[in-house]
Amino acid sequence: MFFRQIFEPKLAQYAYIVGCQKTGEAVIIDPMRDVRQYYDIAEKEKLQITTAVDTHIHADYISGLRELAERGVKVYASDEGDADWKYEWLIGSDYNYKLLKDGDSFMVGNIEIKAIHTPGHTPEHLIYSVTDKGGGADKPMGVTTGDFVFVGDVGRPDLLESAAGMKDVMKPSARTLFRSLEKFKTMPQYMQVWPGHGAGSACGKALGAVPNSTVGYEMRFNASLKEASTEDNFVNFILEGQPEPPLYFAQMKRDNKRGPKVLGELQIPDKFEASRLAEFAGNRDVALIDTRDRIPFMKGHLQGAIFSTLDKQFNTTAGSYVTEDQPIYLVIDEEHLEEAVRDLVNVGLDDIRGYIPVDEYEQWLTDNNAAVSIPHLNLLDDGHKLFEDGIHVLDVRKASEFADGHIEDAQNIPHTRLLDRIEEVAHGKPVYIHCSAGGRSAVAAPLLQRYGHEVVYFDGEFDSWFNSAKKTTTS
């Protein structure tokens, strides 16, 4: 049996290729939209991708299931859940597909893939046990758990309410998840656990960075599973402290359910002339994403630019600050362009019109005296200014972080929800913005500036500074 885990670091997502080396057939489990990577691996390993399957309707990225169906691959998807949780784009289509219920299975060469219904994260969620019958096994080697069980955590049951907007489903979903975990507890302890996400994903609150585990290890050390000794304990524990989901999650859930647009080959945009920057200045109908480093951005950028370096938060920032109807232009050098385009289409942002290299962008700003800046202060040196009169303090940390300690009268809006709540930030005072270490406030500050606010950006370690400041003011 061939087995390969493919990790996408920016979304902390795991996909899997499982292949029968005797027959040369392979299945992709939880593919992302850019499917070329899977074909490259299969070609190298002399395998043919014959089937593909999703564990559930994903909320954090566009699934590659439809891309593979377009290429003639047979696709499998869940037929569990009620009418609101069906793969609408598959049902009645001309694609080669089959819908799965709990206990259904299919073969990939001599390998059996068996579906197990595990609702709670979503109503239709399936996990898949993998048994290498060609190797003589009559018991599964492991299970791809999707967003059901992670290394160190379990899938969050609140997203239907906090991201998809469904009312009063958070606690019932948590109770459903508790009952699903009873199935997990009955699995052999030797079985390997192959999760759908790792550390950095917003699909849980304490995911581990280790790429796989076993049922026995998770039963012993997974904090969420340990709290599942009683239903009430588990419900309270799993709902407490969940991070606010990025704004784009609702769109992903919708698109993966109704059917994402077929991408085909990745389309790389052309370079645009620097003179066009004059059209974009202050224009909120377009999204100019400036991918430079933080310090040069703060020193000078085009009015209205969105700031997001090409790091592990790029998808989250773009997905939270760019709407699907906005054409996108990038400030980026050509060697990084394909990476950025791939990241954007993975979260459903397809309308990428052009790019401009960094040196041409900076030269145009200088030549036209068009750069605007954001004052950049450090908490250690200037944190006392957050206590001054006549300012408005905006804390863009998670609500749970804010509850642990914050500046009196500060407003809390988590940075991934800021665009949706931008009207809640009152005009008339300079907005002093901070987070826990400077990364989230760095991307949030330009968004506020884009909407007409006078902004001052603070970086530095908030907790250590704040605890020290409290001691100073109370001594």
Secondary structure as GFF3:
##gff-version 3
##sequence-region A 1 475
A	DSSP	beta_strand	2	8	.	.	.	ID=ss1
A	DSSP	beta_strand	13	20	.	.	.	ID=ss2
A	DSSP	beta_strand	25	29	.	.	.	ID=ss3
A	DSSP	alpha_helix	36	44	.	.	.	ID=ss4
A	DSSP	beta_strand	48	53	.	.	.	ID=ss5
A	DSSP	alpha_helix	65	70	.	.	.	ID=ss6
A	DSSP	beta_strand	74	78	.	.	.	ID=ss7
A	DSSP	three_ten_helix	83	85	.	.	.	ID=ss8
A	DSSP	beta_strand	97	100	.	.	.	ID=ss9
A	DSSP	beta_strand	105	108	.	.	.	ID=ss10
A	DSSP	beta_strand	111	117	.	.	.	ID=ss11
A	DSSP	beta_strand	126	132	.	.	.	ID=ss12
A	DSSP	three_ten_helix	133	135	.	.	.	ID=ss13
A	DSSP	beta_strand	142	146	.	.	.	ID=ss14
A	DSSP	beta_strand	149	150	.	.	.	ID=ss15
A	DSSP	beta_strand	153	154	.	.	.	ID=ss16
A	DSSP	alpha_helix	159	162	.	.	.	ID=ss17
A	DSSP	alpha_helix	170	185	.	.	.	ID=ss18
A	DSSP	beta_strand	192	195	.	.	.	ID=ss19
A	DSSP	beta_strand	213	214	.	.	.	ID=ss20
A	DSSP	alpha_helix	215	221	.	.	.	ID=ss21
A	DSSP	alpha_helix	223	226	.	.	.	ID=ss22
A	DSSP	three_ten_helix	227	229	.	.	.	ID=ss23
A	DSSP	alpha_helix	231	239	.	.	.	ID=ss24
A	DSSP	alpha_helix	249	258	.	.	.	ID=ss25
A	DSSP	three_ten_helix	274	276	.	.	.	ID=ss26
A	DSSP	alpha_helix	277	280	.	.	.	ID=ss27
A	DSSP	beta_strand	287	290	.	.	.	ID=ss28
A	DSSP	alpha_helix	294	299	.	.	.	ID=ss29
A	DSSP	beta_strand	301	302	.	.	.	ID=ss30
A	DSSP	beta_strand	306	307	.	.	.	ID=ss31
A	DSSP	alpha_helix	314	321	.	.	.	ID=ss32
A	DSSP	beta_strand	328	331	.	.	.	ID=ss33
A	DSSP	three_ten_helix	334	336	.	.	.	ID=ss34
A	DSSP	alpha_helix	337	346	.	.	.	ID=ss35
A	DSSP	beta_strand	352	356	.	.	.	ID=ss36
A	DSSP	alpha_helix	358	367	.	.	.	ID=ss37
A	DSSP	beta_strand	371	372	.	.	.	ID=ss38
A	DSSP	beta_strand	376	378	.	.	.	ID=ss39
A	DSSP	alpha_helix	379	382	.	.	.	ID=ss40
A	DSSP	three_ten_helix	383	387	.	.	.	ID=ss41
A	DSSP	beta_strand	392	395	.	.	.	ID=ss42
A	DSSP	alpha_helix	399	404	.	.	.	ID=ss43
A	DSSP	beta_strand	411	412	.	.	.	ID=ss44
A	DSSP	three_ten_helix	415	417	.	.	.	ID=ss45
A	DSSP	three_ten_helix	422	424	.	.	.	ID=ss46
A	DSSP	beta_strand	431	434	.	.	.	ID=ss47
A	DSSP	alpha_helix	439	450	.	.	.	ID=ss48
A	DSSP	beta_strand	455	459	.	.	.	ID=ss49
A	DSSP	alpha_helix	462	474	.	.	.	ID=ss50
###
